[in-house]
Amino acid sequence: MALEDIQNRIAKAEADAGRTPGSVKLIAVSKVQPLDRVEAVLEQGHRIFGENKVQEAAGKWPDFRTRYDGIELHLIGPLQSNKTRQAMELADAIHSVDRPKLAKGIARIAQELGSCPDLFIQVNTGEEEQKAGILPADADAFIAECRDLDLPIHGLMCIPPVDEEPALHFALLAKIAERNGLDGLSMGMSADFESAIALGATHVRVGSAIFGDRVPPAG
């Protein structure tokens, strides 16, 4: 089974890196996947999932939560300011806090709700113009700003450039996290999660290797 294969590879990577068994969370990225594939993974006992878009998550997970206990939902895609409240009511963790305006919006809504998901700050380690994320040079100041807002910053997240060695970006993210006293590192995907685990990943985001190739929406 694909899920079992990924779980075994994670366990081996943890062992190879001298990490505590079970210290890495596998986020099964279910974006643009048919419901039957997602349900098949739920039936195998997995409970941690990732979605890119709030709207897709809202159409999928409330129903699954009525039928499966213990689901943990992570939003890993760019978050529009006008979707912040919906995201916070839906998700257990948000991995894409990437700008002061969003951080302030989350802080305001958290006060109103009396709760807040775990938050990861997205760092644009490759400094790519088309990609979301705070620039590495601005990360320390932004982490401090989020802490001043009493936000529960759990860690950092990155998506390395497709044409560069991902380990360099994982190492950079780990360095920024360490100097800011952050433990969470959301990094590593289907092609490179073993490398990410070797460099300290606490959350790896695996989609197609579990579910198969994505199925784009019709129309």
C-alpha positions as CSV (number, residue, x, y, z in Angstrom):
1,M,0.0,0.0,0.0
2,A,1.3,3.5,-0.9
3,L,0.5,4.9,2.6
4,E,2.3,2.1,4.3
5,D,5.3,2.5,2.0
6,I,5.6,6.2,2.9
7,Q,5.2,5.5,6.6
8,N,8.0,2.9,6.4
9,R,10.3,5.3,4.5
10,I,9.6,8.0,7.1
11,A,10.5,5.5,9.9
12,K,13.7,4.5,8.2
13,A,14.7,8.2,7.6
14,E,14.0,8.9,11.3
15,A,16.2,6.0,12.3
16,D,19.0,6.9,9.9
17,A,19.0,10.5,11.2
18,G,19.0,9.3,14.9
19,R,15.5,10.9,15.3
20,T,13.0,9.7,17.9
21,P,10.6,7.2,16.2
22,G,7.3,8.9,15.4
23,S,8.7,12.4,15.8
24,V,7.8,13.3,12.2
25,K,4.2,13.9,11.3
26,L,3.1,12.8,7.8
27,I,0.6,15.3,6.3
28,A,-1.3,13.5,3.5
29,V,-1.9,16.2,1.0
30,S,-5.4,15.6,-0.4
31,K,-5.8,18.7,-2.5
32,V,-7.6,18.0,-5.8
33,Q,-8.0,14.3,-4.9
34,P,-11.3,12.4,-5.4
35,L,-13.2,11.8,-2.2
36,D,-13.0,8.0,-2.6
37,R,-9.2,8.2,-2.6
38,V,-9.2,10.3,0.6
39,E,-11.7,8.0,2.2
40,A,-9.5,5.0,1.4
41,V,-6.6,6.6,3.3
42,L,-8.9,7.5,6.2
43,E,-10.0,3.8,6.3
44,Q,-6.4,2.8,6.6
45,G,-6.3,4.8,9.9
46,H,-4.4,7.9,8.8
47,R,-5.8,11.2,10.3
48,I,-3.5,14.0,9.3
49,F,-4.3,15.7,6.1
50,G,-3.3,18.9,4.1
51,E,-5.3,21.1,1.8
52,N,-4.2,24.1,-0.3
53,K,-7.5,26.0,-0.6
54,V,-9.9,26.9,2.1
55,Q,-12.9,26.5,-0.2
56,E,-12.0,22.9,-1.2
57,A,-11.2,22.0,2.4
58,A,-14.6,23.4,3.5
59,G,-16.4,21.2,1.0
60,K,-14.6,18.1,2.0
61,W,-13.7,17.9,5.7
62,P,-16.8,18.8,7.8
63,D,-18.5,15.7,6.4
64,F,-15.5,13.5,6.9
65,R,-15.2,14.8,10.5
66,T,-18.7,13.6,11.3
67,R,-17.7,10.0,10.3
68,Y,-14.1,9.8,11.4
69,D,-12.7,10.8,14.8
70,G,-9.4,12.5,15.4
71,I,-8.9,14.2,12.0
72,E,-6.2,16.9,12.0
73,L,-6.4,19.3,9.1
74,H,-3.5,21.5,8.0
75,L,-3.9,24.3,5.5
76,I,-0.7,24.5,3.5
77,G,-1.5,26.9,0.6
78,P,-1.4,30.6,0.3
79,L,-4.1,32.2,2.5
80,Q,-6.2,35.1,1.2
81,S,-7.0,37.7,3.9
82,N,-10.8,37.4,3.3
83,K,-10.6,33.6,3.9
84,T,-8.8,33.9,7.3
85,R,-11.8,33.4,9.6
86,Q,-13.0,30.4,7.6
87,A,-9.5,28.9,7.6
88,M,-9.2,29.4,11.4
89,E,-12.5,27.8,12.1
90,L,-11.7,24.8,9.9
91,A,-8.1,24.0,10.4
92,D,-5.9,22.7,13.2
93,A,-2.8,24.3,11.7
94,I,-2.0,26.9,9.1
95,H,1.4,26.6,7.4
96,S,1.4,29.8,5.2
97,V,1.5,32.9,7.5
98,D,3.6,35.0,5.2
99,R,2.9,38.8,5.7
100,P,2.1,41.3,8.5
101,K,-1.4,42.0,7.3
102,L,-2.3,38.3,7.6
103,A,-0.7,37.9,11.0
104,K,-2.6,40.9,12.3
105,G,-5.9,39.5,10.9
106,I,-5.2,36.1,12.5
107,A,-4.5,37.8,15.9
108,R,-7.7,39.8,15.7
109,I,-9.9,36.8,14.9
110,A,-8.1,34.7,17.5
111,Q,-9.2,37.2,20.1
112,E,-12.8,37.0,18.9
113,L,-12.8,33.2,18.7
114,G,-10.9,32.6,21.9
115,S,-8.7,30.0,20.0
116,C,-6.1,29.8,17.2
117,P,-4.7,27.0,15.1
118,D,-1.0,26.2,15.3
119,L,0.8,28.6,13.0
120,F,3.8,28.1,10.7
121,I,5.5,31.1,9.1
122,Q,6.2,30.4,5.4
123,V,9.8,31.5,4.4
124,N,10.5,32.0,0.7
125,T,14.0,30.4,1.0
126,G,14.6,30.7,-2.8
127,E,13.6,34.3,-2.9
128,E,11.3,33.5,-5.8
129,E,9.2,36.4,-7.0
130,Q,6.2,34.3,-7.9
131,K,6.2,32.4,-4.6
132,A,4.6,33.4,-1.3
133,G,6.6,33.6,1.9
134,I,8.6,36.1,4.0
135,L,12.2,36.6,2.7
136,P,14.9,35.0,4.8
137,A,16.5,38.4,5.6
138,D,13.1,39.5,7.1
139,A,12.2,36.3,8.9
140,D,13.7,37.1,12.3
141,A,11.8,40.5,12.5
142,F,8.6,38.9,11.3
143,I,8.8,36.1,13.8
144,A,9.2,38.7,16.6
145,E,6.3,40.7,15.2
146,C,4.1,37.6,15.3
147,R,5.1,36.8,18.9
148,D,4.3,40.4,19.9
149,L,0.8,39.6,18.6
150,D,0.6,36.6,20.9
151,L,0.3,34.3,18.0
152,P,1.1,30.5,18.6
153,I,4.0,30.2,16.1
154,H,4.7,26.5,16.0
155,G,7.5,26.7,13.4
156,L,8.5,27.5,9.8
157,M,7.6,26.2,6.4
158,C,9.3,26.3,3.0
159,I,8.8,25.1,-0.5
160,P,12.2,24.9,-2.2
161,P,12.6,26.0,-5.9
162,V,12.1,23.1,-8.2
163,D,15.5,23.5,-9.9
164,E,17.7,23.7,-6.8
165,E,19.0,21.2,-4.3
166,P,16.3,21.1,-1.6
167,A,18.7,20.2,1.2
168,L,20.2,23.7,1.0
169,H,16.8,25.2,1.6
170,F,15.9,22.8,4.4
171,A,19.2,23.6,6.1
172,L,18.5,27.4,5.8
173,L,15.0,27.0,7.3
174,A,16.4,24.9,10.1
175,K,19.0,27.5,10.9
176,I,16.4,30.3,11.0
177,A,14.2,28.2,13.2
178,E,17.0,27.3,15.6
179,R,18.1,30.9,16.2
180,N,14.5,31.9,16.9
181,G,13.8,29.0,19.3
182,L,11.3,27.3,17.1
183,D,10.9,23.6,17.0
184,G,8.5,23.0,14.1
185,L,9.8,22.5,10.5
186,S,7.3,21.9,7.8
187,M,9.4,20.9,4.9
188,G,9.8,18.0,2.5
189,M,7.4,16.6,-0.1
190,S,7.0,13.4,-2.1
191,A,10.4,13.7,-3.9
192,D,12.6,14.9,-1.0
193,F,11.1,14.1,2.4
194,E,13.9,11.8,3.5
195,S,16.4,14.7,3.0
196,A,14.1,17.0,5.0
197,I,13.9,14.5,7.8
198,A,17.7,14.2,7.9
199,L,17.8,18.0,8.4
200,G,15.2,18.2,11.1
201,A,11.7,18.2,9.5
202,T,8.9,17.7,12.0
203,H,6.1,17.7,9.3
204,V,6.4,16.3,5.8
205,R,3.8,17.0,3.1
206,V,3.2,14.0,0.8
207,G,0.4,13.9,-1.8
208,S,0.8,12.1,-5.0
209,A,3.1,9.4,-3.6
210,I,0.1,8.4,-1.3
211,F,-2.9,9.2,-3.4
212,G,-1.7,8.9,-7.0
213,D,-1.5,11.7,-9.5
214,R,-3.9,14.6,-8.9
215,V,-7.2,14.7,-10.7
216,P,-7.9,18.3,-11.9
217,P,-11.4,19.5,-11.5
218,A,-13.7,19.2,-14.5
219,G,-14.5,22.3,-16.6
